[in-house]
Amino acid sequence: MTKETTILAPGATIGILGGGQLGRMLALAAAKLGLKSHIYCPDPQSPAFDVTPFKTVAAYDDVEALKGFAAQVDVITYEFENVPATTAQVLAGLKPLRPGANALAISQDRLEEKGFLASKNIPVAPYRAIHGLDDLNKAVAELGLPAVLKTTRLGYDGKGQRVLRAPADAEAAFAELAPHPLVLEGFVPFEKEISVVVARGADGTVRSFDAAENVHRNHILFTSTVPADIPPGVEKHAAMLAKVIVVALDYVGVLGVEFFVLGGERPSLLVNEIAPRVHNSGHWTEAVCLTDQFEQHIRAIAGWPLGDPRRMADVVMQNLVGDEVEIVPNGLDGDTQPHLYGKVEARPGRKMGHINKVVRD
């Protein structure tokens, strides 16, 4: 543990940027450990505000509000990766920011992220940077079709991307997506998608949760099943790659790593993307792990020893999107753990909660 490491005592305050469901669950985990949470978010209806009395409602570029927020907390973290770079810079100069601004900068730009991964010899799908229409036409010729054209920033749950199936699709897709530059990713004939949630403590200890097998519906995560139906060697390799990433980033906290599993006699892995925060595909840990991903993140950023991530039962996590939240409470049974996010309006495509279904033998 470095001399600069801050070890928080119970009663200290965690500052959380973002007031969505992940911020809410982080605040709940902090409270269990005797730590307070202060939420910073511009949306006065943020669901995280329900679970802590300490909040700041202000824009992310409001420097005076950021300074006031920092003065009231002991360490700062974030629940989403699209925190403005200037916000991170201001706060990092005032209080410890965990994970650090470097991890944030790399993960919120797809080109930066892919370049970083490639520099560490971590396999990714073939890609090209797209600055203009000529770049796109050349990239299509090199990578072939189908391919996926994506914004480099602010894309999630299928937003900010277009599938190109014919050369004639290129011009319209380029015009629709902004801002430029964009990135074109070659089609990957993967058999399944998995993810690994990994944590690195302030002392450098690294611990991974078991890999989850993920199914998406309408570009939104639908289920995460653990254990994943993959060979043991593939799971070990995924955990190893996740460890390489957090060590290379000098990371403190929990990080999600999404993989494509390619088939064949010897299945292989490509990293799809990384997320410098607790991850939707790690919600299953709430039901079947002594230390879930939210407590693990709080432990890490507080400078505490990491907890045991071992899984004690099989489980399926299912997101409740839009009206699916109406399954609670009448559609539950004794093996199902619900978690609702306190959002007022159930809109199509909006994550309203999730359930963890423990699988019994």
N, C-alpha and C positions, 0 to 999 in steps of 0.2 A: 504494500500500500504506500503510495507516494506521500511526501510531506504535505502536498497541496490538497490531499483528499480530505473532504469534510465528512465526518461521521456524525449523523444527526442523532440526538437523544429524543426519546418520547416527549411529545409536547412541541417539537419543532414543526415548521410549516413547509409543505411542498407547494410550490407554485406550478400550476398546470395551465399551459396555453391550449385553449380549445375547450368548449363546453358540451361536446357531444357525448354519445354513450360510452366511448372509451375513457374520456375524462371522468365521467360519472363513476365508472367501475374502478378506475385508479383511485379516486377519492374514497370510495368505500373500502378498498384494500388498505389505504393509508390509515383510515380510522381504526381498523382492526388492530393495527400495530401501534396505536397511540399517537399517531402523527396527524396533524391538521392539514387541510388542503385549502388553497386559495385559487379559484378559477378565474382566468382572464379570457373573456370572449365578447365580441361585439353584439351578439344576439341576446337580447334580454330574456328570451324564452328558452334559453339553453337548458337541456335536461340535467346537466351536471349541477346546476344551481340548486336543485332540489335536495342535495345530499350534504351540502356544506353552507354555513352562513357567510363564508368569506368569498367575496366575488368582486370583480372589476368589470364593468360593462363599458368598453371603449374599443376604438379601432386599433388594429394591429400596428398602424403607423403613427399612433399618438404617443410621441416620445415622452411627454410629461406623465401620461397615464402609465406607461411602461416603467418609468422610474419610480413612481409611487407604488406600483405593484411589487417591484423588486425589493423595495425597502421593507416590505411586510412579509417576505418569505426567506427561507434559508437555502433552498436549491430550486432550480426551475427545470421542468420537463415539458413535453408536448405530446398531444394525443393525435396529431395529424402532421404529415410531412410537408404540407404546403404553407408552413409558416414563412412569411416574407423574410428574405435574407437580412434586411436592415433590422427587423425586429430581433432576430437572433443575435446580430452583432451588438445591438444596444444592450440586450439583457446579459450576454456573455461577459460584457465589461463590468457588470454590476454584481452578479451572483453566479455561482457554479451552474452551468447549463449542461444537463445530462439527458440524452446523448449530446455530444458536442456539435458545434455549428458545421464542422466539416462533413459529418455524416448526413446532416440535413441538406447541405448544398449538393452533395453527390446524388442522393436518392430522389431529390425533387426535380432532377433533369435527366431524362432517359438517356441522352447522349453521354452525359457525364457518368451516369451509372454504368452503362455498357462499357465505356472506356476504362473505368476503374476495374470492373470485373475482368475484362480481357487482360489488363496489365498484371493481374494476379493469377493468370492462367486458369481462370474459371470459365468454363464453356458457356457461351450464350448463343442464341439464335443468330444467323447471319443478318446483318443490318447495314444500312447506309444513311448518312446524314443528307437531308433534303433541304437545300436552300432555295431552289427554284424549280420550275417545271422541267428544265433540261436535266437537272439532277435526278428528278423522279423518273423521267423516261429512260435515262441511262441505268438507274438502279433496277427498274423493272426488267430491263433486258438482261442484267447480270444475275438477279436473284430469281427471276421467273415469277409466275403467277399460279395460284393466288398468293397474295401478300397483304400485309396489314400496314396501313399508313396511320401514324399516330402523332399527336402533339407531343412535344418533349416535356411539357409541364401540365399540371392540373388535370390529368386524366385519371379517372377511377370508375369502377363498376361499369366499364364499357364506354364511358364518355370520352370524347376526344379521339376517336379512331374510326377508320373506314376500311372495310375489306375490299381490295381490288381483285376482281375476278377476270377482267379483260382489259387490254390496253386502253380502251375507250373510257374506262372508269377514272383514269388518273387525273385528268384536268379538273373534273368537277370535284373530286375529293380534295385535291390540293387547294382549290378555291374555298371550299367549305371549312377547312380546318385552319385555325389560327390560334396563337401567333406562330409565325415561322421563325426559325427552321423547324422542320418536322423530321421524323425518322421512319424509314421503311424497314419493316421486319419481314424476312423471308418466312414462308409457310413452314411450320414444323409438324411433321406427321407423328405427333405424340400419342401414346396409348392412354395416359392418364396424367393428372396434375396432382402434385403433392406439395406440402409445405412443411418447413421445420421452423419452430419458434425457439430461438436460442437466446441465452442471457449471458452477459459478461459483467462481472462485479468490478467494483473500483479497485480491488486487489489483483485483478487479472484472471480470476477464476472463470471458467466457461462451462456452462451446463445447458444441455439441450433437452427439450421435451421430445416425445416420440413423434415421428412423422405422421401427418394427417393426410388422408386421401380426399381430395376436394372435387365436388361436382358443382358446376355453375349453371344457372338458369337465367336467361336474358342478361347475360354478362354479370350477374350478381351471384356471389357465393350462396349456394343452396344448402349443401351439407358438407360436413367434415367428419370422416369416419376414421376411428382409431381402434385397432391397428390398421395401417394402410396395407393393401394387398400388393406387397412388393417383396422381392427377395431380401433377406437380412443384409446382404452385402450392399445393396442399393441404399438401404436406410442408413447404414454406417457411413457410406460415401456422402450422402446428403448432409449428415451431421458434421462430417469433416469439412465440407465446403462451407457450411454455415460458420464453423469455428474460424476458418481462414478469413472470412469476411469481417467478423467482429474484431479479430485481433488486428487485421490490417487497418481498420478504421479507428483503432484505439478506443473502442466503443464502451460505453457504460450504460447498461439498461437492457431491455428486451428488444429484439429485432426479429421480424418475420422474413423468411426467405421462401419464395415460390419457385417451384421447379416443374419442368416438363420431364416426364419419363418416356424415353424412346425405347421401343421394343427391339426384339432380336434375340439371338442366342445369349448375348451378354447385354442386358439393358443398360442404358446410359442416361445421364442427366444433363439438362441444360437449365441454367438459372433464368427464370422469366423476369423477376424483379425482386427488389428488396424494399422493406418498409421499416423505417427507423422508429418503431413504436410497438406497443402491444397490437396483436393482429386478430382479425375476425376468425381466422382458422385456428386460433388458439383458445377460443372460448370454452371448448370441451374440458380444458384443464380445471375449470371451476368445480366440476362434478367428481373427478376421479384422481386428482393429484393432491398430495399433502400441501404442496405449495403451488398455487395456480399462477398463470402468467402475470396477473396484475400485482399480486403480492411480490412475485419475483422482481418485477420492474421497480417497485417501491423499495425493496431491499437493496437492489443494486444502486439506485441513485442516492439512497440515504447512506451509502457506505457500509451497509450491514453485510454479513455473510449471506451468500445465496442459499436458498432452500433446496430441498430434495425434489427434483422434477419427475420422479418415477410415477408411472401410471399404475393404479390399483385395480382397474376394471376396464373392459371395453366400453366404448361410448360412441354415439352419433350426435353431433351438434347440427341443428337445423335453424337457419335464419327464419324469422317471421317477418315477411315483407308485406306492407300494405295491410289489407283486410285479414291476412293470415293470423294476425295478432288475436283475432276473436276466438282462437282455439283455447285461450286462457280465460277462465279457469276450467270450463266444463270438459274440454278435450284432453285433460291431463290424466295420467295414472300415477301410481306410486313410484315408478322407476324414472319419472320425468322431472327434471329440474328446470323451472321456468326462470327467465330473467327478462323483465320488461324495462324499457328505457325511459318511460315517463314522457314520451312525445305526445303532444296534444292531438295532432291530426294524422290519421292513417292515409297517406297518399300512395298511389301506385309507385312501386319502385323504392319506397322509403323503408329502411330497416327500422322496425318497431320493437324488436326484441329477438330472443333466441330461446330455444329449449335444448337441454342436454338429456338424451335418452340413454340411460345406463343399460347395457346389454347383459342379461343374466344367462348363465349356462343352463 
